[in-house]
Each structure stands twice: as C-alpha cells, then as structure tokens.
C-alpha cells in the first residue's frame, strides 16, 4: 500500500469511528440507571409465608427487584410509609400515583422530587404500567444509598460484611406476606493485575504487525491476529448476553428482543469482530484495515464501555465477577492488539511500497 492509500485508509478508519461514536445508540434494555458494577451484593432468601406461583429475584446487579405473580390473585407491594405502592396480578402491573415510593424509586439514587399528589394517606389511584404479570422496581430497603461505606466495612474493608437483612412487606388479599433478602458488601478486586494483563497481551498481539506482510511469518501472524480477534468478538457477545440476562430477560424471544432493542451496538460490535477475524483468517483483501477498524470498535463499544467491571466485585452478569473480568480482559487484549497489528501492517506495507518506488526511480535514472 502506497503512502497515499495509507493516508486514505487512516482517514476512513477515523471517519468510521467518529460516525459510530456520534450516532445515537439505543438505551440498554435494562433500566437507564442500572450500574455497570457494584460492591454490594443483593440476595433474595425467600417469601414468607410461601406462595406457590409468586417468585422474587434481584436483577441489574441488584439494582432492582423483580416480582413475578402467577398465583391468579393480585398481590400488592407496600411502600415506605405503609401505603399500597405496586399491584401485580392477572390484570398486569400497576403503580399507585399517590404513593411516594412511586416517585422515589424512579431512579437508583432515589432523588426524584415528590409531586403534590404524593400522599401515602390518600386512597390508592392505580396506573397501569405493564400488561405482564411481573413488576421491577428499585427498593431502598434492599440497597445501600449512603455516601460512605457502612461502619463495619470502614473498620475492616478486607473481608465481606453483612450490611443488613431486609424485609419488604406485601399483601395477598388481606393476608400479609414478606419478601426476605440480604445485602452484603464484597471487597472490590484489585484492577492493577487485570490492567497489566490487558496491556501486555495487547502489546504481544499488536507486535504481530511488525512481521513483513508479504512473507510466510507475516501471513501466519495475520491469521493468528484474526483468530484472536474472533475470540475477542465471542467474549464480547458473551458479555452482551450476560448483561441482557442479568437485566431480567427470559426465554429466547425475550433475550433476542432485548438484544436488538437495547444492546444493538455492543452486539453488532462483537459479531463484527468475529466476522473481521474470519476475513483475516481467509487472508481477504484489505484484511489489515478490517482488523484495525473492528478492533477499534470492539475496544470502544465493549471494552471501554465495561471498564467498571475491572474494579467492582459484582458485575451486571449472571456469573461471577471474575468470569466477567476474564471476558473483558480478553476483549481489551484482542481489540487493542488488532488495532496495533492492523495499523503496523498498513504502515509496513506503505513503507515497502514507497521504497520500491524510489528503487525504480533510481534504476530509471
């Protein structure tokens, strides 16, 4: 590749990235304020007395609770002042517009200003919010909302601590029911080893671009980088799927709908990296440029977007935080490494083409 085409390739890569970065992407299918990671683990221990058909789980890294009611009866969640707050049953899910919890639970921070109509003593006025027999909400009783850490954590931050056992009252007809759970503080991981691994791995992958493009070692290096980028794309897709499952998606249809409606860009980035890796493995034309572009997108839209995972104990996936960190580190290694290898190969090809031009001119002279 001559210097002029190299400049055009770099400009095209820059323009493509700017276009992607400035194009509005759909919001995630989970709540807009769902955390990218946290050091507080919300657990659900049960419902008492037991109600067959009534289930509870924590979603979005514990930021919300999800109550599913297949009992055939309406069940009411009680708010912070003892007032009816949510109702879920055969007719769908409803919220009480007079309950202060309806507004306080709009955000994870619980800082929504209460309207004049918020009066826990007023008779309930129900507003339909969903046709499904499930409801999700932030609940301050199951969260830690103080600015500092709990006192026991400050005294001994090196181990796990039970912050509280929480209880949320329900009403099944006229019978009281309680949702039970726990809130624990988990020591955050040290991000330094993950950053070191990501940096060294990316440098190693990127160094493959130093091998001459027209030689057998260079061809093998191109295919190796392509294979690694495909694996990085697979790791990205796994992270995207994990976030969607943690957001509460159920069934194949629910997962697919959530992916295409809420996580389109990260999903396309992962799939694109897999395709670009296959393109390089097949040694198709412009493979160097394709590697650099796909690696940059993978780094930005999946790697940078999930960096919080490296420094938080609880990741927004249904697996352990360690598994999420391994996947993210793989994304960073292959994404950044593919960018470096692709650009180095483009530069080497351009330098070689320029040298050939000068040699021909010297021969002609």
N, C-alpha and C positions, 0 to 999 in steps of 0.2 A: 504494500500500500504506500503510495507516494505521500509526501507531506501534505499536499492539498486535500486528497481524500481523507487523510487522518484528521485534519482540522474539521472537515465536514462531519466526520463520524463523531468527534468530540462534541461539536455543536449540536448534532442531532441527539446525542445522549443527554446533554444538558437541557435541551428544549423538551425532550420527552419527560424528564424528571420534573421540570417546572410545571408542565401541563398536569401531570399526575398530582403534584403537591397542591396545585391551586384549584383542582376540580373538587367540588364538594362531594364528600363520600357519605353514604347513608350512616345514620347512627347505629350503634350496636343494637342487637335485638334485646339485650338486657337493659336495665334502667340506665338512663343517661349518666347517673352519678355512681354507677357501680364501680367499686375500687379495682385497680389493677393489681392490688396485693395488699395484705394487711398482716399485722402481727397478733390479731385477735381471732380466735377460732370459736365460732358459734356452733354449738352442738344441740341436737334435739334428742331428748331422753324418753319422751313418751307423752301420752294423753291419758289423763285420769279423770273419772273412770273411763276405761277403754270404750271406744265407739267404733264398731266394725264399719268400714267404709269411710272413716274420717282419718286422713293422714296429714302429717306435717313434715316439712323438711326445710333446711336452710339452703338458699341459693345465692348466687353472685358473691361468692367468697364470704357468705354470712351476712351480707348487707341487707338481705330481705328474707322474710319467711314466706313460705308457700303453703297454704291450707287447701286441701282438696276434699270436697264433701260429696260422697256418693251414698249417703245414708238415706236419701229420699226425703230428708227433712231440712228445713232452714236451720242454720247454725249462725249465731251472732258473736262476733269478736267484741269484747268490751274495751273501751278506750281508757285513757289515763285518769279520767275523773269518774269512772264507773258508768259511763254512758254507752249506749249502743254505738258502735263505730263502723263495723263491716257486717254484711249479711251475705251468706253464700249458701246456695241450695239448688233445688231443681230448676228454679226460675233464673239462675245466673248469679252474678255477684253485684252487690250494691254497696254504696257508702252513704253514711248519714251526713248530710250537709251541715247539720248543727253540731257535729262532734269536732272539738278542737283537734283531735288526733287526725282527722281527715286532712287538715292543712299542715300540721306539724310533721306528718310523715310523708309529705310530698318530696322531701329531699333527705339525703342521708344525714346532713348536718342538723336537720330539724329546726331550721331558722326561718321558715315561712311565716310572714305576718298573719295574724288571725283576723278574719273579717268580722264585721259587727254581727253577722248571723251565727257565729260560732258560740253556742250556748249549750253546755252539757246538760242543763236542766230542762231544755226545750224538748218537746215531743219529737221523735225521730222523723226526718224527712229523707226518704231513700231515693238515691240517684243511681241509675243503672250504670255500671262501669264495664261489664263484660257479660257475654252470653254463656261463658263456660262455668262449670261448677268448681272453679278454683279462683283463689284470690292471692295476690302477693303484696306485701307491704313492708316498709321499714318499721321497725318497732324499737323504740328507745330502751325498752326493758331488756332486750336481748343484745344491746350494743353498748360500747364504751364511747361516750361522747365528750368526756372531759378533755381539756387541753393537754394535761400531763398524764403520765402513766400512773397506774394505781400505786398506793404506798408500798405494798409488798413487792412490787416489781422494782421500784426505785431502791429498795433495800437489798434486793438480791436479783439482779437482772439476768443472771446466767442460767436460770432454770425456768421451767414452766410454772405458772401460777393460776390457780382457780380465782378468777375475779369475782364471779357470783354464780349462784344457781338462780335462774329466772323462772318466773311463772306468769303466764298470760291467761286471764280468765275468759271463758266462753259461756254461752248459754245455748243449750239444746232444748228448745221449747222453754219450759220453766225450770229445767234442771241445770245446775252449774257444772261446768267441765273446765279443766285446766290443761293448758299446754305447758309442758315442762322442758327445760333445757339448761345448758351450761354455757358460760362464757369464760374462755381461758386465754391467758397471754402466753404466746410462744416466742422464745428468743429468736430474733431475726438472724439469718445466716450472714456470714462474712462475705461480702461481694468480691473482695480482692482476689481470691483464688479463681473465681469464675472469670473476672476480667483478664487475669493473666493467661488463663487457658484460651479465652477467646482471642486475645491479641497474638499469642504465639501461634495458635492454629491458623489464624488469618494470614500471618506473615508466611507461614510454611506453604499454604495453598497459593498465595499470591506469587511466591518465588518460582512457581512452575512457569510463570510467564517469561522468565529470563531465558529459558531454553529456546534455541533458534526454531522459528516456526516451520521452516522447510525441512527439518531433519526428523529422523525416526524418534529420538527422545522428545522433540518438541511435539510431535503428533501424539505420542503416548501421554505427555503431560496435558495436552488439550483434552483428551478423552478422560483422564483422571479428574481434572477440574470439573468437567461436565458431569461425571458420575457423582462427585461430591455435591455439586450444586443441586442435582436431582434429589439427593438425600436431604439436603437442607430444605428444599421445597416440600418434601414429605413431612419433615419435622414441623414446618410452618402450618401445613394443613392440619396436622395433629393438634397443634396449639389452638387453631381456629375452632376445630371441632370441640376441643375441651372447653373453650370459653362458652360455646353455644350450649353444651350440655350442662355446664355449671349455671348458665342463665335460666335453666329450667325447661329447656326444650325436651319434648317427649315424642317418641316414635319417629320413624324415618321421615314422614311428611312434615312433622314439626321441626325437626332438625334442618331439613332442606329449606323449608320456608324461612327459618331464622337465618340460615347462612346466606341465602340470596337476597333477603330483605334487609339484613342488618350488618353482615360482615362480608359484603361482596368484594371490597378491595383487598383485604387480607387473604381471602380465599383465592381470588384471581392471582394474587402475587405468588402464593405457594404453588398453584397449578402452573403458572407461567415459568417459575423457576424449574419445575420438573420438566416442562417442555423444552426449555432452553438447554437443560442438561442433556436431554436426548438429542437435541440438534447438534451440540458439540460432540457427543459420542459418535454421531454419524459423520462428523467432520464436514458438515454442510457449509456452503459459502457464508461469509460474514459471521462465523461462529464466535470470533473474538469479540465483536461488537455485541452480539446477542448475550454472551456471558456477562459482559460488563453491565449492560442495561438490566438484565434480570437480577444480577447480584445486587445492584444499587437499589432496585425496588424491594427486594427481599430484606435488605438491611433496614430500609426506611420504614416500610409499612408493617413489618412484623417484628424485626429486631428492635429498632428504636422505640416503637410503639409499646413494647412489653418490657422495657428495661427494669421497671419496678420489681418484676419477678425476681431479679437477682438479689434484691436487698430486703425482701419480705418473706416471712415464714409461711404464710398461707397465700397460695396463688389462686386465681379465678379459674381453676380447672378441677375436675372431679378426681384428680390424682394427687400424689404427694407434691410438695413444693420442690423437692429435689428432682423429681422427674421433669417438672416444668422448666427448671433451670438447665437441666441437661439438654432439653429440646431447644431452648432459647440460645444456649451457647453454640449448639450446632448450627442454628440459623445465622448467628453472627459470624462464625468462622467461615462458613461457606459463602455467605453473602459478600462480606468484605473481601474475602480471598478471591472470589470470582471477579470482583471489580478490579482488584490489583492485577490479577493474571491477564484479564482481557485487555486492560489498558497497556500493560507492559508488552504484550504480544503485538498490539497495534503499533506501539512506538518502535519496537524492534523491526517490524515489517517495513515501516515508513523509513527508518534509518537505512535499512538494507537497500530499499528501492532508490533512495537518494544517492547512496554510494555507487550503485550500478550506473545511475545517470552520469555521475562525474567520471566514472571509468570510461564510459562510451564516448563522452565528450573529449577526454584526453586522447583516446585512440584515434578519433577523427582528426584531432589537431595534428 
